[in-house]
Amino acid sequence: MPWNYRILILLPLLIFHTAYADWGEGYDPIDPPIATTAPDGKIEVIEFFWYGCPHCYQMEPQLEAWLESKPENVSFIRVPAPLNNKWTVHAQFFYAAEILGLTEKLHIPLFEALHDKKRRLYDKDSLIGFAVEQGVDKQKFIDALNSFGVYVKVQNAKKLGQRYQLDGVPAIGINGKYKTSGSLAGSYSKMFEIVSQLVAEESKATP
């Protein structure tokens, strides 16, 4: 077979392979896929984080910028990853704040206290004290922290992290099918490009 015919035959395969390789860079597929809690027609995007993680704190401005311009069909959820006992206490703090409607009041301030002020807030007593400093009623926060509702949310977060095969944070889960992170993508800016790309692809397949 003449060499030019061989090139014509192989060229489409090469183009397909290159496109597939580019598309697969920077994220991992989740197998089997995970059922999401997003409403019909919505694409679920999950941020897995830990308050003690400096990279999670450093990523916050880029995350907030992405959230401001995210597609309307994105259902965004923050999930504090309880990968060990120290992380679990912070997950309890997050969900106690969420139950009390105090996420906005406590979320970024805890990051700032840990990383800017170098405070050691890694146990229940210190976290309760911190919440009180922010103007939260002490008994209400204690009750929320020790509530069955918070326990269930933390257990669900553990299971979700396992299903997403989570081995570190920050990481982003997309619609129960993909996971990306700064290390997988190479940078956080590239990571959010990948998130947007995967959301667009999932949107095409979602009625």
BALO-70494 format. One record per atom (N, C-alpha, C): residue in three letters; x, y, z. Coordinates in steps of 0.001 Angstrom, whole numbers, padded with zeros to 6 digits, always signed. Layout:
<pts>
ALAXYZ ...
</pts>
This chain:
<pts>
MET+000855-001192+000000 MET+000000+000000+000000 MET+000890+001241+000000 PRO+000628+002203-000883 PRO+001428+003429-000923 PRO+001422+004124+000436 TRP+002554+004804+000760 TRP+002704+005408+002080 TRP+001667+006484+002331 ASN+001262+007233+001241 ASN+000307+008326+001460 ASN-001072+007791+001829 TYR-001433+006603+001311 TYR-002718+005998+001683 TYR-002680+005533+003146 ARG-001521+005030+003535 ARG-001397+004600+004929 ARG-001594+005779+005880 ILE-001040+006932+005524 ILE-001194+008127+006353 ILE-002657+008526+006450 LEU-003373+008475+005307 LEU-004789+008854+005302 LEU-005614+007933+006193 ILE-005236+006653+006218 ILE-005966+005698+007055 ILE-005644+005912+008536 LEU-004374+006147+008832 LEU-003957+006261+010224 LEU-004261+007618+010836 LEU-004388+008664+010016 LEU-004570+010016+010535 LEU-005810+010157+011408 PRO-006992+009675+010970 PRO-008167+009800+011847 PRO-007985+009079+013179 LEU-007303+007906+013146 LEU-007067+007181+014392 LEU-006148+007965+015309 LEU-005136+008614+014717 LEU-004202+009415+015499 LEU-004906+010610+016118 ILE-005763+011269+015329 ILE-006510+012423+015838 ILE-007416+012000+016981 PHE-008109+010864+016803 PHE-009014+010372+017846 PHE-008231+010051+019115 HIS-007084+009376+018942 HIS-006287+008992+020109 HIS-005785+010225+020853 THR-005325+011237+020107 THR-004816+012461+020727 THR-005918+013177+021482 ALA-007106+013279+020862 ALA-008228+013957+021524 ALA-008620+013216+022783 TYR-008638+011892+022698 TYR-009023+011089+023860 TYR-008005+011262+024981 ALA-006714+011286+024614 ALA-005676+011439+025629 ALA-005778+012797+026298 ASP-005996+013867+025498 ASP-006127+015202+026066 ASP-007325+015271+026998 TRP-008435+014648+026559 TRP-009664+014715+027339 TRP-009513+013971+028656 GLY-008693+012921+028683 GLY-008547+012125+029889 GLY-007498+012638+030854 GLU-006802+013697+030518 GLU-005747+014205+031380 GLU-006330+015079+032485 GLY-005824+014903+033687 GLY-006192+015813+034763 GLY-007341+015370+035635 TYR-007904+014200+035380 TYR-008988+013711+036225 TYR-009019+012190+036192 ASP-009701+011624+037177 ASP-009894+010172+037242 ASP-011375+009847+037105 PRO-011722+008830+036312 PRO-013118+008377+036272 PRO-013450+007604+037545 ILE-014691+007668+037977 ILE-015158+006923+039147 ILE-015948+005717+038664 ASP-015481+004535+039048 ASP-016112+003288+038608 ASP-016296+002361+039813 PRO-017546+002045+040161 PRO-018778+002428+039463 PRO-019182+003862+039788 PRO-019967+004496+038915 PRO-020452+005851+039189 PRO-021286+005892+040469 ILE-021340+007068+041085 ILE-022037+007260+042356 ILE-023358+007982+042105 ALA-024415+007508+042731 ALA-025697+008220+042644 ALA-025553+009572+043335 THR-026056+010628+042713 THR-025944+011966+043286 THR-027233+012353+044003 THR-027153+013436+044755 THR-028332+013974+045439 THR-028862+015211+044733 ALA-028302+015518+043575 ALA-028711+016721+042846 ALA-030131+016577+042305 PRO-030900+017671+042280 PRO-032238+017628+041678 PRO-032161+017268+040198 ASP-033274+016836+039642 ASP-033330+016497+038215 ASP-032843+017670+037373 GLY-032024+017354+036379 GLY-031522+018383+035482 GLY-030309+019130+036001 LYS-029845+018795+037207 LYS-028698+019478+037799 LYS-027449+018590+037756 ILE-026298+019228+037678 ILE-025009+018544+037704 ILE-024375+018793+039066 GLU-024071+017723+039773 GLU-023528+017858+041128 GLU-022014+018042+041096 VAL-021544+019081+041768 VAL-020110+019336+041926 VAL-019822+019411+043423 ILE-018876+018601+043880 ILE-018563+018506+045306 ILE-017126+018945+045556 GLU-016945+019840+046513 GLU-015603+020175+046989 GLU-015326+019369+048253 PHE-014297+018531+048212 PHE-013826+017830+049401 PHE-012680+018645+050005 PHE-012754+018921+051302 PHE-011737+019766+051927 PHE-011514+019360+053380 TRP-010468+019916+053961 TRP-010223+019830+055398 TRP-009752+021197+055858 TYR-010278+021665+056976 TYR-009912+022995+057469 TYR-008421+023122+057756 GLY-007778+022031+058162 GLY-006354+022097+058467 GLY-005442+022049+057258 CYS-006010+021924+056070 CYS-005232+021805+054830 CYS-004902+023188+054266 PRO-003616+023577+054211 PRO-003265+024897+053676 PRO-003637+025069+052212 HIS-003566+023983+051442 HIS-003913+024081+050022 HIS-005408+024352+049841 CYS-006226+023788+050721 CYS-007671+024052+050656 CYS-007943+025535+050893 TYR-007239+026110+051857 TYR-007398+027538+052165 TYR-006906+028390+051000 GLN-005756+028026+050439 GLN-005201+028784+049317 GLN-006096+028720+048086 MET-006845+027617+047956 MET-007709+027437+046787 MET-009017+028219+046889 GLU-009398+028633+048097 GLU-010697+029263+048321 GLU-011001+030422+047364 PRO-010075+031370+047134 PRO-010396+032471+046213 PRO-010726+031989+044798 GLN-009993+030987+044300 GLN-010280+030456+042966 GLN-011612+029714+042945 LEU-011907+029014+044036 LEU-013196+028331+044132 LEU-014333+029339+044123 GLU-014196+030402+044902 GLU-015250+031417+044957 GLU-015434+032084+043598 ALA-014328+032328+042890 ALA-014416+032923+041549 ALA-015150+031986+040600 TRP-014867+030683+040704 TRP-015558+029713+039843 TRP-017041+029658+040182 LEU-017368+029706+041461 LEU-018771+029640+041875 LEU-019563+030842+041373 GLU-018910+031991+041291 GLU-019598+033188+040810 GLU-019988+033074+039345 SER-019235+032285+038586 SER-019505+032173+037147 SER-019970+030779+036735 LYS-020254+029922+037708 LYS-020646+028545+037383 LYS-021971+028515+036632 PRO-022175+027493+035799 PRO-023455+027347+035092 PRO-024616+027219+036077 GLU-025784+027662+035649 GLU-026957+027643+036524 GLU-027385+026229+036893 ASN-027015+025257+036072 ASN-027457+023885+036351 ASN-026512+023124+037279 VAL-025552+023817+037883 VAL-024629+023173+038820 VAL-025201+023221+040232 SER-025245+022059+040870 SER-025603+021954+042284 SER-024306+021732+043059 PHE-023866+022758+043802 PHE-022558+022717+044466 PHE-022707+022342+045933 ILE-021832+021453+046398 ILE-021853+020993+047790 ILE-020428+020999+048345 ARG-020281+021509+049556 ARG-019009+021372+050276 ARG-019089+020129+051158 VAL-018058+019318+051124 VAL-018012+018122+051972 VAL-016681+018107+052724 PRO-016727+018248+054058 PRO-015501+018146+054850 PRO-015084+016684+054943 ALA-013924+016368+054429 ALA-013510+014960+054324 ALA-013041+014426+055678 PRO-013775+013483+056284 PRO-013371+012930+057586 PRO-012486+011695+057417 LEU-011269+011903+056902 LEU-010394+010774+056591 LEU-009691+010201+057815 ASN-009671+010947+058924 ASN-009108+010434+060175 ASN-009778+011165+061336 ASN-009375+010868+062566 ASN-010057+011439+063729 ASN-009951+012959+063791 LYS-008772+013503+063478 LYS-008591+014950+063511 LYS-009483+015627+062475 TRP-009557+015050+061300 TRP-010406+015609+060248 TRP-011887+015467+060606 THR-012227+014392+061311 THR-013625+014152+061678 THR-014150+015244+062601 VAL-013327+015714+063534 VAL-013747+016796+064434 VAL-014069+018053+063633 HIS-013268+018355+062631 HIS-013542+019520+061784 HIS-014801+019308+060941 ALA-015043+018072+060527 ALA-016278+017776+059791 ALA-017491+018004+060686 GLN-017382+017613+061948 GLN-018469+017856+062900 GLN-018712+019353+063066 PHE-017635+020119+063146 PHE-017754+021576+063252 PHE-018499+022147+062049 PHE-018100+021715+060850 PHE-018729+022226+059628 PHE-020220+021937+059621 TYR-020595+020705+059936 TYR-022005+020332+059862 TYR-022817+020943+061002 ALA-022198+021165+062160 ALA-022893+021877+063236 ALA-023208+023303+062791 ALA-022224+023954+062158 ALA-022449+025303+061635 ALA-023536+025296+060566 GLU-023519+024280+059712 GLU-024514+024179+058642 GLU-025919+024013+059213 ILE-026070+023128+060198 ILE-027378+022897+060809 ILE-027922+024174+061449 LEU-027032+024974+062030 LEU-027444+026213+062690 LEU-027562+027387+061724 GLY-027267+027156+060444 GLY-027327+028237+059465 GLY-026194+029237+059617 LEU-025031+028762+060092 LEU-023910+029653+060395 LEU-022679+029390+059528 THR-022868+028724+058406 THR-021718+028405+057548 THR-020969+029663+057129 GLU-021690+030657+056670 GLU-021042+031890+056206 GLU-020312+032586+057352 LYS-020852+032485+058550 LYS-020268+033153+059718 LYS-018994+032465+060204 LEU-018900+031146+060010 LEU-017815+030379+060623 LEU-016822+029744+059654 HIS-017210+029548+058397 HIS-016392+028760+057463 HIS-015022+029394+057210 ILE-014995+030563+056607 ILE-013717+031220+056306 ILE-012986+031644+057581 PRO-013683+032162+058605 PRO-012969+032506+059840 PRO-012175+031349+060452 LEU-012681+030110+060353 LEU-011909+028986+060897 LEU-010653+028743+060065 PHE-010770+028815+058750 PHE-009588+028724+057892 PHE-008560+029782+058298 GLU-009017+031017+058461 GLU-008116+032127+058798 GLU-007453+031911+060155 ALA-008235+031438+061122 ALA-007679+031211+062460 ALA-006586+030144+062433 LEU-006806+029094+061658 LEU-005844+027994+061592 LEU-004584+028357+060822 HIS-004738+029077+059719 HIS-003607+029277+058808 HIS-002966+030657+058907 ASP-003751+031691+059132 ASP-003173+033029+059265 ASP-002709+033297+060695 LYS-003534+032874+061653 LYS-003222+033140+063064 LYS-002532+031963+063751 LYS-002407+030842+063021 LYS-001694+029652+063521 LYS-002274+029123+064838 ARG-003578+029223+064981 ARG-004213+028703+066189 ARG-004412+027191+066073 ARG-004312+026506+067166 ARG-004440+025048+067178 ARG-005859+024684+067611 LEU-006729+024619+066630 LEU-008149+024342+066871 LEU-008479+022973+066283 TYR-008102+021930+067016 TYR-008222+020575+066475 TYR-009016+019625+067375 ASP-009669+020164+068393 ASP-010502+019320+069250 ASP-011819+020043+069522 LYS-012779+019308+070062 LYS-014118+019869+070252 LYS-014117+021099+071155 ASP-013391+021033+072262 ASP-013415+022145+073217 ASP-012891+023434+072593 SER-011772+023337+071864 SER-011208+024546+071244 SER-012117+025069+070138 LEU-012785+024172+069431 LEU-013693+024592+068359 LEU-014962+025221+068923 ILE-015442+024702+070043 ILE-016592+025324+070707 ILE-016211+026727+071170 GLY-015028+026848+071768 GLY-014554+028158+072203 GLY-014430+029126+071046 PHE-013943+028630+069910 PHE-013819+029482+068725 PHE-015190+029956+068251 ALA-016166+029052+068212 ALA-017517+029424+067784 ALA-018096+030497+068699 VAL-017860+030362+069994 VAL-018349+031360+070960 VAL-017693+032716+070695 GLU-016400+032711+070365 GLU-015698+033954+070027 GLU-016345+034668+068843 GLN-016941+033877+067948 GLN-017580+034450+066758 GLN-019019+034885+067041 GLY-019428+034805+068291 GLY-020756+035264+068664 GLY-021831+034200+068654 VAL-021431+032927+068632 VAL-022395+031824+068594 VAL-022754+031420+070024 ASP-024025+031114+070234 ASP-024477+030642+071541 ASP-023798+029307+071869 LYS-023135+029243+073017 LYS-022328+028069+073363 LYS-023157+026792+073434 GLN-024271+026821+074158 GLN-025049+025603+074337 GLN-025671+025136+073030 LYS-026130+026082+072220 LYS-026707+025707+070928 LYS-025663+025022+070050 PHE-024434+025535+070096 PHE-023391+024938+069261 PHE-023006+023559+069786 ILE-022916+023421+071107 ILE-022604+022110+071694 ILE-023672+021093+071319 ASP-024931+021505+071431 ASP-026037+020600+071099 ASP-025977+020175+069636 ALA-025676+021139+068759 ALA-025584+020824+067327 ALA-024402+019897+067055 LEU-023273+020196+067685 LEU-022051+019413+067475 LEU-022246+017947+067863 ASN-023019+017728+068918 ASN-023230+016368+069424 ASN-024533+015742+068944 SER-025188+016380+067988 SER-026504+015918+067544 SER-026409+014697+066632 PHE-027500+013960+066569 PHE-027580+012803+065675 PHE-027506+013255+064218 GLY-028077+014427+063932 GLY-028039+014950+062566 GLY-026624+015156+062068 VAL-025756+015702+062933 VAL-024350+015890+062562 VAL-023658+014540+062412 TYR-023953+013609+063300 TYR-023372+012262+063203 TYR-023692+011631+061847 VAL-024956+011716+061427 VAL-025374+011124+060149 VAL-024649+011795+058987 LYS-024545+013125+059025 LYS-023876+013851+057944 LYS-022402+013463+057843 VAL-021751+013295+058984 VAL-020340+012901+058977 VAL-020174+011488+058423 GLN-021059+010578+058816 GLN-020990+009211+058296 GLN-021218+009185+056789 ASN-022161+009987+056323 ASN-022418+010070+054878 ASN-021214+010650+054142 ALA-020549+011631+054764 ALA-019351+012219+054155 ALA-018237+011180+054046 LYS-018099+010332+055069 LYS-017095+009258+055025 LYS-017370+008304+053869 LYS-018628+007897+053751 LYS-018996+006965+052684 LYS-018779+007591+051311 LEU-019118+008875+051186 LEU-018950+009551+049904 LEU-017474+009645+049531 GLY-016629+009961+050509 GLY-015192+010011+050259 GLY-014646+008668+049809 GLN-015136+007589+050416 GLN-014713+006244+050019 GLN-015151+005930+048596 ARG-016375+006298+048259 ARG-016884+006006+046917 ARG-016159+006817+045848 TYR-015734+008017+046217 TYR-014946+008831+045285 TYR-013460+008449+045317 GLN-013129+007418+046100 GLN-011738+006943+046216 GLN-010809+008090+046611 LEU-011271+008852+047590 LEU-010555+010044+048022 LEU-009295+009658+048788 ASP-008157+010232+048388 ASP-006904+009971+049092 ASP-006210+011257+049522 GLY-006868+012387+049333 GLY-006306+013667+049738 GLY-007239+014801+049369 VAL-006922+015981+049876 VAL-007712+017176+049591 VAL-006770+018339+049292 PRO-007276+019380+048608 PRO-008634+019510+048075 PRO-008836+018648+046836 ALA-010061+018234+046653 ALA-010441+017468+045466 ALA-011861+017861+045086 ILE-012178+017682+043813 ILE-013507+018023+043304 ILE-014122+016787+042663 GLY-015337+016455+043076 GLY-016095+015375+042457 GLY-017129+015948+041517 ILE-017259+015347+040346 ILE-018188+015856+039335 ILE-019226+014806+039000 ASN-020445+015055+039446 ASN-021636+014280+039075 ASN-021516+012777+039330 GLY-020748+012404+040330 GLY-020618+010994+040671 GLY-019792+010181+039695 LYS-019175+010840+038711 LYS-018478+010114+037646 LYS-016990+010426+037534 TYR-016572+011581+038043 TYR-015181+011997+037865 TYR-014662+012655+039142 LYS-013338+012615+039280 LYS-012661+013297+040382 LYS-011432+014000+039824 THR-011226+015243+040257 THR-010019+015956+039863 THR-009449+016660+041087 SER-008214+017108+040950 SER-007538+017802+042047 SER-006406+018630+041462 GLY-005783+019446+042303 GLY-004654+020230+041828 GLY-003508+019349+041375 SER-003273+018249+042078 SER-002174+017356+041700 SER-002473+016620+040400 LEU-003724+016212+040200 LEU-004090+015540+038949 LEU-004053+016502+037766 ALA-004523+017726+037997 ALA-004633+018699+036902 ALA-003340+019464+036663 GLY-002496+019566+037685 GLY-001252+020317+037543 GLY-001293+021681+038187 SER-002490+022247+038329 SER-002677+023533+038997 SER-004156+023691+039317 TYR-004484+024614+040209 TYR-005893+024812+040547 TYR-006651+025505+039426 SER-005983+026400+038706 SER-006656+027045+037576 SER-007008+026013+036511 LYS-006079+025088+036235 LYS-006361+024024+035268 LYS-007441+023091+035806 MET-007425+022844+037106 MET-008431+021979+037715 MET-009833+022528+037468 PHE-010018+023831+037652 PHE-011348+024404+037448 PHE-011734+024439+035967 GLU-010745+024522+035085 GLU-011036+024380+033654 GLU-011584+022984+033370 ILE-010962+021987+033982 ILE-011411+020600+033802 ILE-012803+020414+034384 VAL-013055+020990+035555 VAL-014391+020904+036155 VAL-015429+021479+035206 SER-015153+022647+034651 SER-016094+023277+033717 SER-016302+022420+032482 GLN-015221+021815+031999 GLN-015301+020957+030818 GLN-016166+019727+031089 LEU-015956+019118+032245 LEU-016737+017928+032596 LEU-018197+018272+032875 VAL-018437+019419+033478 VAL-019821+019873+033693 VAL-020519+020063+032354 ALA-019805+020653+031387 ALA-020387+020856+030054 ALA-020720+019525+029393 GLU-019823+018548+029522 GLU-020077+017234+028935 GLU-021256+016542+029612 GLU-021312+016627+030931 GLU-022424+016024+031665 GLU-023747+016714+031341 SER-023688+018007+031102 SER-024906+018761+030775 SER-025511+018292+029461 LYS-024646+017909+028521 LYS-025136+017413+027231 LYS-025905+016109+027402 ALA-025506+015325+028400 ALA-026127+014012+028606 ALA-027280+014056+029604 THR-027517+015238+030193 THR-028580+015371+031199 THR-029776+016077+030598 PRO-030952+015444+030596 PRO-032130+016083+029993 PRO-032560+017323+030759 
</pts>
